[in-house]
Amino acid sequence: MLGRFARLAKQSSDANQTRRLLALASICDGCKRLEAARIGGGTLQVIRDWVLRFNAEGPEGLIDRKSPGAARKLTADHRAALAWIVEAGPIPAVHGVVRWRIKDLVAWLL
């Protein structure tokens, strides 16, 4: 198994994935997990997570992923309505403003 991890680490162009593969290779070589954590630059929990990700997804599981970010606060209908009202512009007699401010649009959405 050590040869497999080393081979994968050589083929990788992602520095973080290489570091993680080398940490896993050291475990297969007989190192303690604490030493592997030092090699990989993580903690024992992080090493455990890498092992689980590798077992579930293979080497691709060790590549950094983009965070999904926060959930959208506006639905697609809200975004479409907001785009429409911004494009149409305010009507002073109706909306009471001559140009949109953020607080006006927020109030309109609520």
N, C-alpha and C positions, 0 to 999 in steps of 0.2 A: 504494500500500500504506500510505503514511503516514496517509491519511485514514481507512483502515479501523481502524488501531490507535488513532487519536485518538478515533474514534467509539465503539469498544469501551471505551476508557478512560472516556469521558463517561458511558456507560451503566452502568458497573460501580458497585456499592455497596460493594465490597471494596477497602479502601485498598491492601493489598499487591498485589492483582491490577492495580489502576490504575497503581501505581508500576512494575510489571513491564511492562505494556503500553506505558507511556511510554518506558521504556528501549528496548524493541524498536522503537518508532516512531522514536527518535533514530537507531538503526542504519540504518533505511530512509531516513532523511533525510540520511545520509552521515556521521554521526558515527563516530568510531572506537569499537571495542568497549570500550576502556578508559574513554572518556567515558560510554558507556552504562552501564557498571558503576558509575560514580560517581552517575549519575542514579538508577539502580535500587537503589543501596545494597548492591551485591554485588561479587563478583570476576569476573574473566574466565571462570572455570569455571562460576560461577553463571549468568552470562549465557548461556553455551553450553547449560547445562541447561534454562534457560527457553525457548530457541529450540527445542530438541528436544521439550520438553513441549508447546509451542504447536503445532509441526508435527504431533505425534502426536494431540493431544486438542483442539486449538483453544483458545479463550480460557479454557475451564473448566480446562485443564491448569495455568493459572497461579494458581489458587486454592489456598490452603494446605489441606493434607489432614491429617486426624487420623492420628497415628502408630498403627500396628496394635498396638504394645505387645509385651510379651514373650509367648512361647507359654505356654499353660497347663501347669502341672506335673502336674495331676491329670487323669485321663481322666474321661469322663462316669460310668463305673462307679464309680470311686474317689469322685467327688463325691457320688453317690447313696448309697454305703455310708457315707460320712462323715456326711451329713445324717441318715441313719437312726440311726446310733449316737449322735449328739448328741441327737436327739429322744427316743430310748429312755432315755438316761441310763445312767450306769455302775451295775453291780451290784457292790457292795463285795466280796462273796465271790469273784467271778469276776475282776474287773478290779483289785482291790486299792486302789481310790480311791472316795471318796464323791461327788466332783464332778470333772468333766473339766477338766484343764489342757491347755494347748496341747501341752506336751511329751508328755502321755499320748496325745493324739490322733495326734501325729506317730509315736510308737512303735507305736501300733495300726495306722497305715497301712503302716508298714514291715514 
